[in-house]
């Protein structure tokens, strides 16, 4: 049974940092593309960053240079280091997985449909 559990969310002031984690179990973690997504009420779930099994990462333009996605295959854990946070980063953040060495083509608003497994999410709130 595939399970993804996010942690590390919270409240922070603009300019601050948070590190999200996603613990994976129930499948061969190293064989899956992993991604971080976020969603605010009334909006589509959007792609934030993905990382394939080779360690190649892709980012949404809105977070490039501020967020870093990484994975530790030995610990079956995915991370998202978020720096220079802005109020517009406020959202529920989800990790997701899809089988395959490479990740789906990064399309911020439609990519979510290509991922098979999802965590329950962790809330990030950035105040100005």
N, C-alpha and C positions, 0 to 999 in steps of 0.2 A: 504494500500500500504506500503510494507516494505521499509524502508529507513535507510541506514547506512551512517553516515557522519564522516569522520576522520578529525582530526586536531592535531596540535602540532609538525608537522615535521619542518625541517629547516636544517641549516648548523652548524656544530660544529666541533671542533678539536678533534683529537684522545684523548681518556681518559675522554671526557666530557659526559654529560648526556642529555637526552631528555625524555619527557613524552608524549606519544601519547594518544589521546582520540578518542572514537568512540561513537557518539550519535545515539541511535537506536529509531525507532518509527514505528508504523503501525502494531505491532504484540506484543504478550505476551512475552516480553524480557526474563523474568525469566524462561521460558519454553524451552529456546534454548541454545544449546552449542554455544560458541563463540570462535573465533580464530583470530590470527594475522598471516598474510602471508607477504612475500616480494618477489619482482621480480626485476631483472636487465635486461636490453635489451639483447635479444637473449637467455635468460635462462628461465628455467621452474619456475613457481611460486612455492615457497617452504614454507612449514609450519614453523612458528617460535614458536608459543605457542598456546595452547588451554586451555579453562576452562569450566568445565561442570556446570550444574545447582546447584551442591552441593558444588562448589568452588574448586574442584580438578583440578589442573593444570598439564600440561605436556609441556616439552620444547624440542626444538631441541638441540642436543649436543653442537652446536656451540655457543649457547647463555646461556646455563645453568650457573647459578651463577652470571650472569651480567644483565639479563632481568627478570622482574617480571610482570606477567599478573594478572589483578584483575578486578572485576566487581562490580558495585554498582546497584543492582536491583531496588532500590528505585528511582534512577536517570536514569535508562535505559542507562547506560554508561559503556563502556568497556575501560580499560586502559592498556598501556604497558609502564612500567618504564624501560628505557634503560640506564644502567650505563656502565662505562669503554668502551665506544664505540670505535670501530676499523674501519679503512677504508673499510674493507670487509663487514661491516654492511651497507654500502651505497646501497640504493635501494628505490623503491617505496613500501611503506607499506600499506597493505590493511587489513581491518577487514571484517569478514565474520560470517555468522550465519547458523545454521542448527537445525531444530526442533528435540528435544529429550533431555532427562535428561542427558544421557551420551554423550561423544564425540566419533567421529569415531576413530578407531585405529590410533595412531600417526605414519604416514608414511610420512616423510618430503616431498617427491617429488610427491606422488600420492594422498595425502589427499585432495587437493584442490577440486577435482572433487566431493567430498562428501558434500560440502557446497553449500547451496541453494541461499544465498543472499550475495551480495558484495557491499562494498562502492567503492568510486571513487579513493581512495588512497591518501596518503600524502608522499611527498618526504623527505627522510632523506639522508643527505650528510655528510660524515665524512672525514675530511682532515687530512693528516699526518703532 
